[in-house]
Amino acid sequence: MDAKMKLGIFLVLFSLVSLVLFNVKLFYIVGSESKYFTMFQFIGPIGGGLFSPLIGVLSVLLVELLANINSGIPLDALKLVQMFLPMVFAAYYFGAIKNNQKLTFVLPVLGMLLFWLNPIGREAWGYPLLWLIPIVAGYFSKNLFARSLATTFQAHIIGSVAWLYATGMAAPLWWGLIPVVLFERTIFACGISATYIAFNTLLEAVSALTKTDFSFMNIEKKYALIKL
């Protein structure tokens, strides 16, 4: 079996696991009675690290497309931005940040500007200051938790700006969300880190026990808990 076929098989398996986790609810998004975060927040971004940034993006798109088809909810331009772009960019960022530090500040700065251009955003001026966190964390991307924290905040930026322009949520609610965001993004960063460690450990163990060549994937052996 050649490397391309192995890559295709593992991409399908990874996407299937991601699709299952897409349907495991964590908690509702504040301001919405129907939208919620799922465990896809933990696994979606790491495809960019395990495979490559572009393949990670393809995996996210595949999972989100299948999930949307399954839900039967029609897509419009706004739903496309809210549903697809946050995790797409998170997957790309998680895989690319180690080799492209410029990604660290581009989206946070753009997000802050777009937020403050909105009248409600100017009233809630302190909320986008949260996006200084991924700028700082991104410069410590060799640390898995910092990399994961920067990644989940990149997704948060796109989701927040889209939510602001879509709903016009009142400024006091944005101010009240600041501690909630700090808590939820810390949880997501822990989840991304733990999931990445779990996959690296599993792949390293399978590689050692079956003598399978996983050179077509980006296994970071330092994150494998079991070294055989």
Secondary structure in CASP SS format (residue, H / E / C, confidence):
PFRMAT SS
TARGET T0000
AUTHOR 0000-0000-0000
METHOD secondary structure of the structure
MODEL  1
M C 1.00
D C 1.00
A H 1.00
K H 1.00
M H 1.00
K H 1.00
L H 1.00
G H 1.00
I H 1.00
F H 1.00
L H 1.00
V H 1.00
L H 1.00
F H 1.00
S H 1.00
L H 1.00
V H 1.00
S H 1.00
L H 1.00
V H 1.00
L H 1.00
F H 1.00
N C 1.00
V C 1.00
K E 1.00
L E 1.00
F E 1.00
Y E 1.00
I C 1.00
V C 1.00
G C 1.00
S C 1.00
E C 1.00
S C 1.00
K C 1.00
Y E 1.00
F E 1.00
T E 1.00
M C 1.00
F H 1.00
Q H 1.00
F H 1.00
I H 1.00
G H 1.00
P H 1.00
I H 1.00
G H 1.00
G H 1.00
G H 1.00
L H 1.00
F C 1.00
S C 1.00
P H 1.00
L H 1.00
I H 1.00
G H 1.00
V H 1.00
L H 1.00
S H 1.00
V H 1.00
L H 1.00
L H 1.00
V H 1.00
E H 1.00
L H 1.00
L H 1.00
A H 1.00
N H 1.00
I H 1.00
N H 1.00
S H 1.00
G C 1.00
I C 1.00
P C 1.00
L C 1.00
D C 1.00
A H 1.00
L H 1.00
K H 1.00
L H 1.00
V H 1.00
Q H 1.00
M H 1.00
F H 1.00
L H 1.00
P H 1.00
M H 1.00
V H 1.00
F H 1.00
A H 1.00
A H 1.00
Y H 1.00
Y H 1.00
F H 1.00
G H 1.00
A H 1.00
I C 1.00
K C 1.00
N C 1.00
N C 1.00
Q C 1.00
K C 1.00
L H 1.00
T H 1.00
F H 1.00
V H 1.00
L H 1.00
P H 1.00
V H 1.00
L H 1.00
G H 1.00
M H 1.00
L H 1.00
L H 1.00
F H 1.00
W H 1.00
L H 1.00
N C 1.00
P H 1.00
I H 1.00
G H 1.00
R H 1.00
E H 1.00
A C 1.00
W C 1.00
G C 1.00
Y H 1.00
P H 1.00
L H 1.00
L H 1.00
W H 1.00
L H 1.00
I H 1.00
P H 1.00
I H 1.00
V H 1.00
A H 1.00
G H 1.00
Y C 1.00
F C 1.00
S C 1.00
K C 1.00
N C 1.00
L H 1.00
F H 1.00
A H 1.00
R H 1.00
S H 1.00
L H 1.00
A H 1.00
T H 1.00
T H 1.00
F H 1.00
Q H 1.00
A H 1.00
H H 1.00
I H 1.00
I H 1.00
G H 1.00
S H 1.00
V H 1.00
A H 1.00
W H 1.00
L H 1.00
Y H 1.00
A H 1.00
T H 1.00
G C 1.00
M C 1.00
A C 1.00
A H 1.00
P H 1.00
L H 1.00
W H 1.00
W H 1.00
G H 1.00
L H 1.00
I H 1.00
P H 1.00
V H 1.00
V H 1.00
L H 1.00
F H 1.00
E H 1.00
R H 1.00
T H 1.00
I H 1.00
F H 1.00
A H 1.00
C H 1.00
G H 1.00
I H 1.00
S H 1.00
A H 1.00
T H 1.00
Y H 1.00
I H 1.00
A H 1.00
F H 1.00
N H 1.00
T H 1.00
L H 1.00
L H 1.00
E H 1.00
A H 1.00
V H 1.00
S H 1.00
A H 1.00
L H 1.00
T H 1.00
K C 1.00
T C 1.00
D C 1.00
F C 1.00
S C 1.00
F C 1.00
M C 1.00
N C 1.00
I C 1.00
E C 1.00
K H 1.00
K H 1.00
Y H 1.00
A C 1.00
L C 1.00
I C 1.00
K C 1.00
L C 1.00
END
